[in-house]
Amino acid sequence: MPRIVHIIGAGLAGLAAAVELTTRGQTVVVHEATNSAGGRCRSYYDNSVGMTIDNGNHLLLSGNRAALAYARTIGAADRLIGPPHAEFAFFDFAAREKWTLRFNDGRVPWWIFDPRRRVPGTHALDYFSIARLLWAPRDHAVGEVIRFSGTLYERLLRPLLLAALNIDPAAGSAALAGAVIRETIAMGGRACRPLIARNGLGSTLIDPALDFLDERDARVLFGHQLHGVRLEQDRIAALDFGKDSINLTGDDAVILAVPPYVTASLVPGIETPSEFRAIVNAHFRVDPPNQLPPMLGVINATTEWVFAFPGRISVTISAGDRLIDTPRDALAQSIWREVAAIAGLGSDMPRWQIVRERRATFAATPEQDARRPGPRTRYRNLVLAGDWTNTGLPATIESAIRSGHRAAQIVGQS
Ligand SMILES: Cc1cc2nc3c(=O)[nH]c(=O)nc-3n(C[C@H](O)[C@H](O)[C@H](O)COP(=O)(O)OP(=O)(O)OC[C@H]3O[C@@H](n4cnc5c(N)ncnc54)[C@H](O)[C@@H]3O)c2cc1C
């Protein structure tokens, strides 16, 4: 019997591992609990808006090298759309002021010396404080390393770090913030181009991966939830799916690419992050006006990012736990009022949907970051993957895909 690698979970971590192992000629079976792939990064047909939408708007940056490599491998790199240079449009809702942050392409950040490129109301010297995050100790919060007030913080660092860490930045891990800055801003504008799956996450990052696996005879079993594992000394001996079970033979291996709370419930003795933060998305079925940029950062409002898609405007609110219990109608109305004012639209709310992902990411505090395990476990045929494993990055697509590649590499060597 050829060796089989069982991958549990068809989120991006599991898919990235499957794609990588299949490329190396390994036999792979992916087991997914639900009836679709993508996990927290998925598209679905929504009856309320009457169109296919994403569970949440997802932004990649051109410096996300593992994510881009994955997109190239599955033949979807051209579906990630962004401007030729790193530009970010912003709007201060309170001051009714607009600006566009424009990085220069190279690593020397001369954009900070140009008032037409940097944040209005800031000075070049302000930006030097960002470098402190690059060498921050692992147990420090952002608020212990840089000043979390002032124009640069409110207009650049806060929105950037809130989106990247999905937590109030002052409480967020300075080391994770430093990692984001090291791989993006510190690399220059070429690493900061915003990239969006303009035609949907499913058709960009998920379906092409499923096609890739199908063409290489890797099986993906939907509705196949792992209920438990049979442990035998230093290995996993069997996978229990309730209706059926699989005995592992020879050097069969398992990559567990499920959320941290599922991992902890399936395998005893693995420490995982245990606190989470929500992300709220609002989707409105309306044609975005021409003057609305594809992506707009908003400060001093509930709305944080506005995305213009064909036939739809979508809003993202990070660390949205405070909005979890707000009645859906009232939340949609209040977000729409802001969107209408920003985009110059009438007050009649179009068809809408609110998607609240309660456990969108682990809480990126220094304490929770310290609970992230590495990929190897005490079981020689079990490897962990997922955006929450210790990739050194916050819980992002890049972290999920890197963890999947790492798990595939470990399994491929064993
Ligand atoms: C609303 C929202 C917005 C986001 N925005 C961004 C963004 O702008 N940029 C960015 O980089 N990241 C963003 N993220 C984070 C990104 O989506 C995640 O980091 C990434 O999708 C995590 O992938 P994963 O494979 O690690 O986990 P998951 O996507 O959680 O995948 C785990 C999979 O395992 C399956 N599963 C669970 N239990 C079992 C079981 N017992 N048996 C079998 N299968 C099981 C699940 O159904 C799921 O398919 C966002 C997340 C959310 C929710």
The ligand as an SDF file (V2000), in Angstrom:
LIG
                    3D

 53 58  0  0  0  0  0  0  0  0999 V2000
  -14.2870   37.6920    8.4690 C   0  0  0  0  0  0  0  0  0  0  0  0
  -12.8290   37.3870    8.3250 C   0  0  0  0  0  0  0  0  0  0  0  0
  -12.0010   38.2920    7.6690 C   0  0  0  0  0  0  0  0  0  0  0  0
  -10.6480   38.0100    7.5240 C   0  0  0  0  0  0  0  0  0  0  0  0
   -9.8620   38.9020    6.8380 N   0  0  0  0  0  0  0  0  0  0  0  0
   -8.5910   38.5560    6.5500 C   0  0  0  0  0  0  0  0  0  0  0  0
   -7.7930   39.3940    5.7200 C   0  0  0  0  0  0  0  0  0  0  0  0
   -8.2280   40.4680    5.2750 O   0  0  0  0  0  0  0  0  0  0  0  0
   -6.5310   38.9930    5.4140 N   0  0  0  0  0  0  0  0  0  0  0  0
   -6.0170   37.8140    5.8880 C   0  0  0  0  0  0  0  0  0  0  0  0
   -4.8680   37.5010    5.5430 O   0  0  0  0  0  0  0  0  0  0  0  0
   -6.7390   37.0150    6.7120 N   0  0  0  0  0  0  0  0  0  0  0  0
   -8.0030   37.3510    7.0400 C   0  0  0  0  0  0  0  0  0  0  0  0
   -8.7580   36.5280    7.8340 N   0  0  0  0  0  0  0  0  0  0  0  0
   -8.1350   35.3240    8.4270 C   0  0  0  0  0  0  0  0  0  0  0  0
   -8.1390   34.1400    7.4550 C   0  0  0  0  0  0  0  0  0  0  0  0
   -9.4310   33.9100    6.9580 O   0  0  0  0  0  0  0  0  0  0  0  0
   -7.6570   32.9070    8.2220 C   0  0  0  0  0  0  0  0  0  0  0  0
   -6.3950   33.1770    8.7570 O   0  0  0  0  0  0  0  0  0  0  0  0
   -7.5670   31.6430    7.3760 C   0  0  0  0  0  0  0  0  0  0  0  0
   -8.6700   31.4720    6.5330 O   0  0  0  0  0  0  0  0  0  0  0  0
   -7.4190   30.4500    8.3320 C   0  0  0  0  0  0  0  0  0  0  0  0
   -7.2820   29.2560    7.6150 O   0  0  0  0  0  0  0  0  0  0  0  0
   -7.0640   27.8880    8.3760 P   0  0  0  0  0  0  0  0  0  0  0  0
   -7.0040   26.8290    7.3360 O   0  0  0  0  0  0  0  0  0  0  0  0
   -5.9330   28.0190    9.3240 O   0  0  0  0  0  0  0  0  0  0  0  0
   -8.3550   27.6730    9.2930 O   0  0  0  0  0  0  0  0  0  0  0  0
   -9.9100   27.4930    8.9330 P   0  0  0  0  0  0  0  0  0  0  0  0
  -10.2620   28.3700    7.7920 O   0  0  0  0  0  0  0  0  0  0  0  0
  -10.6550   27.6760   10.1980 O   0  0  0  0  0  0  0  0  0  0  0  0
  -10.0440   25.9870    8.4210 O   0  0  0  0  0  0  0  0  0  0  0  0
  -10.2840   24.8970    9.2660 C   0  0  0  0  0  0  0  0  0  0  0  0
  -11.1500   23.8800    8.5140 C   0  0  0  0  0  0  0  0  0  0  0  0
  -11.2790   22.7130    9.3320 O   0  0  0  0  0  0  0  0  0  0  0  0
  -12.6160   22.2700    9.2400 C   0  0  0  0  0  0  0  0  0  0  0  0
  -12.8950   21.4340   10.4270 N   0  0  0  0  0  0  0  0  0  0  0  0
  -13.1000   21.8590   11.7020 C   0  0  0  0  0  0  0  0  0  0  0  0
  -13.2630   20.7920   12.5110 N   0  0  0  0  0  0  0  0  0  0  0  0
  -13.1380   19.6790   11.7380 C   0  0  0  0  0  0  0  0  0  0  0  0
  -13.1760   18.2820   12.0090 C   0  0  0  0  0  0  0  0  0  0  0  0
  -13.3810   17.8110   13.2470 N   0  0  0  0  0  0  0  0  0  0  0  0
  -13.0270   17.4030   10.9650 N   0  0  0  0  0  0  0  0  0  0  0  0
  -12.8060   17.8640    9.7170 C   0  0  0  0  0  0  0  0  0  0  0  0
  -12.7500   19.1980    9.4030 N   0  0  0  0  0  0  0  0  0  0  0  0
  -12.9030   20.0890   10.4060 C   0  0  0  0  0  0  0  0  0  0  0  0
  -13.4330   23.5470    9.1770 C   0  0  0  0  0  0  0  0  0  0  0  0
  -14.7340   23.3140    8.6820 O   0  0  0  0  0  0  0  0  0  0  0  0
  -12.5560   24.3800    8.2380 C   0  0  0  0  0  0  0  0  0  0  0  0
  -12.8860   24.1570    6.8730 O   0  0  0  0  0  0  0  0  0  0  0  0
  -10.1100   36.8130    8.0530 C   0  0  0  0  0  0  0  0  0  0  0  0
  -10.9370   35.9020    8.7380 C   0  0  0  0  0  0  0  0  0  0  0  0
  -12.2830   36.1850    8.8690 C   0  0  0  0  0  0  0  0  0  0  0  0
  -13.1670   35.2090    9.5830 C   0  0  0  0  0  0  0  0  0  0  0  0
  1  2  1  0
  2  3  1  0
  2 52  2  0
  3  4  2  0
  4  5  1  0
  4 50  1  0
  5  6  2  0
  6  7  1  0
  6 13  1  0
  7  8  2  0
  7  9  1  0
  9 10  1  0
 10 11  2  0
 10 12  1  0
 12 13  2  0
 13 14  1  0
 14 15  1  0
 14 50  1  0
 15 16  1  0
 16 17  1  0
 16 18  1  0
 18 19  1  0
 18 20  1  0
 20 21  1  0
 20 22  1  0
 22 23  1  0
 23 24  1  0
 24 25  2  0
 24 26  1  0
 24 27  1  0
 27 28  1  0
 28 29  2  0
 28 30  1  0
 28 31  1  0
 31 32  1  0
 32 33  1  0
 33 34  1  0
 33 48  1  0
 34 35  1  0
 35 36  1  0
 35 46  1  0
 36 37  1  0
 36 45  1  0
 37 38  2  0
 38 39  1  0
 39 40  1  0
 39 45  2  0
 40 41  1  0
 40 42  2  0
 42 43  1  0
 43 44  2  0
 44 45  1  0
 46 47  1  0
 46 48  1  0
 48 49  1  0
 50 51  2  0
 51 52  1  0
 52 53  1  0
M  END
$$$$
